[in-house]
Amino acid sequence: MDHEFRPTATLAALELRARLLATTRQFFAARGFLEVETPILSAEIVVDRHLEPFWTELDAGPLSRRLYLQTSPEFAMKRLVAAGAEAIYQITRAFRQGEIGSRHNPEFTIVEWYRVGDDYHAGMTLLSDLCDALLGLGAAERITYHAAFVEHVGVDPLRDDISTLIAATARHGLTPPESFPRDDRDVWLDFLLTELVEPRLGLTRPAILHDYPPTQAALAQVRREGDVSVAERCELYVRGIELANGYHELLDANVLRVRNRVNNQLRRADGRAALPEESRLLAAMEHGLPPCMGAALGFDRIVMLAAGKNSIRDVIAFPIDRS
């Protein structure tokens, strides 16, 4: 059993990881970003239907309460932006329950950033530039969520009803889980995205998928586009692997309250515990969160691609089974 003490990544892979970390810091420093640190343990947490946080109980007299290991540093970083920070980034750990596999570890490294004044397009350009700095693959192409589904699935993801999406899964020879609800478009869209769209993105050059359905806005703004609405959300893909998720950030605290409530309703329906809906981020947004673009990048996956590895275990020293 003496091998159990050893890292799963080679020292060469860890040296490459260190160089990429240095490149990341150089990239942001050259653009005037301030590196910040925010709490990993917090009483507040992103209310997401699908992300399941780890939690613990703080035993500290009047301060005793449930604390969550952060799934992303998003809330605290936006509080800094609302307090006057104009361009910030962070390299930190994030934690998500139930995410174990070739591309997932429950504890992982995330790079997250926000810059005041960036609109949706400037934010996508910055994301593309960072990807090029780290992987040297050139500028990312941009493709809308709608165009990707039309090309690879043959459906309109913004207009077609659930029956059309279900028929598309059969037409492509896919077998979805029997538990899939027949009244939730997003479940079927996510299934089609995972099975048919994502594997075809970023095969020859990086690709940024953008303009998501408004029901998948998360913390992004929504705009009207002709006869439909789209969320100003984008995701970066290289060789079929999702690397980053970005938002033209939502500024309206009341809209976020509604989304939190809806997400908790969906979590309860899924058999998950509700998460705290009130947060200091809402207070920050009411104080005045300036227009900005933010994004989060999975750093371990960047190292995987740079090293030519197929598993996250090959680029982190001690994955969960050796931690």
C-alpha positions in Angstrom: 0.0 0.0 0.0 3.0 2.3 0.0 1.8 3.7 -3.4 -1.1 5.3 -1.6 1.0 8.2 -0.3 2.1 9.2 -3.8 0.4 11.9 -5.9 -1.6 10.8 -8.9 0.0 13.6 -11.0 3.6 13.4 -12.1 6.0 16.1 -11.0 6.2 17.2 -14.7 2.5 17.8 -14.7 2.7 19.7 -11.4 5.5 21.9 -12.8 3.3 22.6 -15.8 0.4 23.5 -13.5 2.7 25.9 -11.6 3.7 27.6 -14.9 0.1 28.0 -15.9 -0.8 29.5 -12.6 2.0 32.0 -13.1 0.8 32.8 -16.6 -2.7 33.4 -15.2 -1.4 35.9 -12.7 0.7 37.6 -15.3 -2.3 37.8 -17.6 -4.5 39.6 -15.1 -1.7 41.8 -13.7 -0.9 43.1 -17.2 -4.5 44.2 -17.4 -4.6 46.0 -14.1 -6.6 43.4 -12.2 -6.2 43.1 -8.4 -5.8 39.6 -7.0 -8.2 39.1 -4.0 -9.1 36.5 -1.4 -12.6 35.8 -0.1 -14.0 33.3 2.4 -14.3 29.7 1.5 -16.6 29.1 4.4 -19.7 31.3 4.5 -23.3 31.3 5.7 -24.3 32.3 2.2 -24.2 30.2 -1.0 -25.3 30.4 -4.6 -28.8 29.0 -4.9 -28.5 26.7 -7.8 -30.9 23.9 -8.7 -28.1 21.4 -9.5 -25.1 22.4 -7.4 -25.0 20.7 -4.1 -22.7 22.3 -1.5 -20.8 20.8 1.5 -21.7 22.3 4.8 -20.7 22.3 8.4 -21.9 23.7 11.7 -20.0 26.5 13.4 -20.1 26.2 17.2 -19.3 29.7 18.4 -21.9 30.9 20.8 -23.9 33.8 19.2 -22.1 33.2 15.9 -23.2 29.6 15.7 -24.8 28.8 12.4 -24.5 26.6 9.3 -21.6 27.4 7.0 -21.2 26.3 3.4 -18.0 25.5 1.5 -18.3 27.8 -1.5 -19.3 26.3 -4.9 -17.8 29.6 -6.3 -16.5 32.8 -4.9 -19.1 34.7 -6.8 -21.1 36.3 -4.0 -18.1 37.7 -2.0 -16.4 39.0 -5.2 -19.5 40.9 -6.3 -19.7 42.4 -2.9 -16.1 43.8 -3.4 -17.2 45.1 -6.8 -20.2 46.9 -5.2 -17.8 48.3 -2.6 -15.7 49.9 -5.3 -13.3 47.3 -6.8 -13.2 47.8 -10.5 -11.2 44.8 -11.8 -10.5 41.8 -9.6 -9.6 38.1 -10.0 -9.1 35.2 -7.6 -7.5 31.7 -7.8 -9.1 29.6 -5.1 -10.7 26.3 -4.2 -14.3 25.5 -4.8 -16.3 22.5 -3.5 -19.3 20.6 -5.0 -20.9 17.5 -3.7 -21.4 14.5 -6.0 -19.0 15.6 -8.7 -16.4 12.8 -9.2 -15.1 11.6 -12.5 -12.5 12.1 -15.2 -13.3 15.8 -15.3 -14.6 16.3 -11.8 -13.2 16.3 -8.2 -15.3 17.5 -5.3 -12.5 20.0 -4.4 -11.2 21.9 -7.4 -9.4 25.0 -8.4 -11.3 27.9 -9.9 -10.2 31.1 -11.5 -12.9 33.8 -11.3 -12.9 37.5 -12.3 -15.0 40.6 -12.7 -14.4 43.9 -14.5 -16.6 46.9 -14.2 -17.6 48.5 -17.5 -17.2 45.3 -19.6 -20.2 44.5 -21.6 -21.2 41.0 -22.8 -18.9 41.1 -25.9 -15.9 42.6 -24.1 -16.3 39.9 -21.5 -16.2 37.2 -24.1 -13.1 38.7 -25.7 -11.3 38.7 -22.3 -12.3 35.0 -21.9 -11.0 34.2 -25.3 -7.7 36.1 -24.7 -7.1 34.2 -21.4 -7.7 30.8 -23.1 -5.2 31.8 -25.8 -2.6 32.8 -23.2 -3.0 29.5 -21.4 -3.4 27.1 -24.3 -2.1 29.0 -27.3 -5.0 27.9 -29.5 -5.9 31.3 -31.0 -9.1 33.3 -30.7 -12.3 31.5 -29.8 -15.1 31.4 -32.3 -18.6 32.4 -31.0 -21.7 30.4 -31.7 -25.1 31.0 -30.2 -26.9 28.3 -28.2 -29.7 28.5 -30.8 -27.3 28.0 -33.8 -25.6 25.1 -32.1 -28.8 23.3 -31.5 -30.1 23.9 -35.0 -26.8 22.5 -36.4 -26.2 19.5 -34.2 -29.7 18.6 -32.9 -32.1 19.9 -35.5 -34.4 21.8 -33.0 -35.0 25.4 -32.0 -34.0 25.4 -28.3 -35.7 28.8 -27.7 -39.1 28.0 -29.3 -39.7 24.3 -29.7 -41.9 22.6 -27.1 -40.9 19.6 -25.0 -42.6 17.0 -27.3 -40.2 18.2 -30.1 -37.2 17.9 -27.8 -38.3 14.4 -26.7 -38.8 13.4 -30.3 -35.3 14.7 -31.1 -33.7 12.4 -28.5 -35.4 9.4 -30.1 -34.4 10.5 -33.6 -30.8 10.6 -32.6 -31.0 7.2 -30.9 -30.6 8.5 -27.4 -32.1 6.8 -24.4 -32.8 9.3 -21.6 -33.3 8.2 -18.0 -36.9 7.0 -17.2 -37.0 9.6 -14.4 -36.8 12.5 -16.8 -39.9 14.8 -16.2 -42.2 15.4 -19.2 -42.8 19.0 -18.2 -39.3 20.4 -17.8 -37.8 21.8 -21.0 -34.4 22.5 -19.4 -33.8 18.9 -18.4 -34.3 17.8 -22.0 -32.2 20.7 -23.3 -29.4 19.9 -20.9 -29.5 16.2 -22.0 -29.3 17.2 -25.7 -26.6 19.7 -25.0 -24.5 17.1 -23.2 -25.0 14.3 -25.7 -25.1 16.0 -29.0 -23.8 19.6 -28.8 -20.9 19.7 -26.3 -18.9 16.9 -27.9 -18.8 18.9 -31.1 -17.7 22.3 -29.7 -14.1 23.6 -29.9 -12.7 20.7 -31.9 -10.6 22.8 -34.3 -10.4 26.0 -32.2 -11.9 27.2 -28.9 -15.6 28.0 -29.0 -17.7 30.3 -26.9 -21.4 29.2 -26.7 -23.6 32.1 -25.8 -27.2 33.5 -25.6 -28.7 30.7 -23.4 -32.4 30.2 -22.8 -33.7 32.7 -20.2 -34.6 29.8 -17.9 -30.9 29.0 -17.6 -29.8 32.6 -16.9 -28.5 31.8 -13.4 -27.1 35.2 -12.4 -26.9 36.7 -15.9 -29.0 39.5 -17.4 -31.7 38.6 -19.9 -32.4 40.6 -23.0 -35.0 40.5 -25.7 -33.9 39.1 -29.1 -36.7 39.4 -31.7 -39.7 37.3 -30.5 -37.7 35.5 -27.7 -35.6 36.3 -24.7 -32.0 35.1 -24.2 -29.7 35.1 -21.2 -26.4 36.9 -21.6 -24.5 33.9 -20.5 -21.6 32.2 -22.2 -19.5 29.1 -21.8 -16.0 28.3 -23.2 -15.3 24.9 -24.8 -12.1 23.3 -26.1 -12.2 19.8 -27.6 -15.7 19.2 -26.3 -14.7 20.1 -22.7 -16.5 22.9 -20.9 -13.8 25.2 -19.4 -15.6 28.4 -18.2 -18.9 30.0 -17.5 -19.5 33.8 -17.8 -22.3 36.2 -17.2 -23.2 39.8 -18.1 -24.0 40.2 -14.5 -27.5 40.6 -13.2 -27.9 43.9 -11.3 -31.4 43.8 -10.0 -31.7 42.4 -6.5 -35.5 41.8 -6.9 -34.9 39.6 -9.9 -32.3 37.6 -8.0 -34.8 37.1 -5.1 -37.3 35.6 -7.6 -34.7 33.3 -9.1 -33.6 32.2 -5.7 -37.1 31.3 -4.7 -37.8 29.5 -8.0 -34.5 27.5 -7.7 -35.4 26.5 -4.2 -38.8 25.3 -5.4 -37.1 23.2 -8.0 -34.6 21.9 -5.5 -37.4 20.7 -3.2 -39.2 19.1 -6.1 -35.9 17.3 -6.9 -35.7 16.1 -3.3 -32.9 18.5 -2.4 -32.7 20.8 0.6 -33.5 24.5 0.1 -30.5 26.9 0.4 -30.5 30.3 2.1 -32.3 32.9 -0.2 -31.2 36.0 1.6 -27.6 37.2 1.3 -25.3 40.1 1.7 -25.0 40.0 -2.1 -28.6 41.2 -2.3 -27.7 44.1 0.0 -24.7 44.9 -2.3 -26.9 44.9 -5.3 -29.4 47.2 -3.7 -26.5 49.5 -2.7 -25.5 49.5 -6.4 -23.7 46.8 -8.3 -22.1 48.5 -11.3 -22.5 47.1 -14.8 -19.9 44.4 -15.2 -19.0 41.0 -16.7 -17.8 38.1 -14.7 -16.5 34.6 -15.5 -15.3 31.5 -13.8 -12.8 29.0 -15.3 -12.0 25.5 -14.2 -8.3 25.6 -13.9 -7.7 21.8 -13.5 -9.3 21.2 -16.9 -7.0 23.8 -18.5 -4.1 21.9 -17.1 -5.6 18.6 -18.4 -5.7 20.1 -22.0 -2.3 21.7 -21.8 -0.7 18.4 -20.6 -2.7 16.2 -23.0 -4.3 14.2 -20.2 -7.7 12.6 -20.1 -8.3 12.7 -16.4 -8.3 15.4 -13.8 -6.4 12.9 -11.5 -3.4 13.4 -13.8 -3.0 17.1 -13.0 -3.8 17.4 -9.3 -1.5 16.0 -6.7 -4.1 14.3 -4.4 -7.6 13.8 -5.7 -10.4 13.0 -3.2 -9.5 9.3 -2.8 -6.0 10.2 -1.7 -6.8 13.4 0.2 
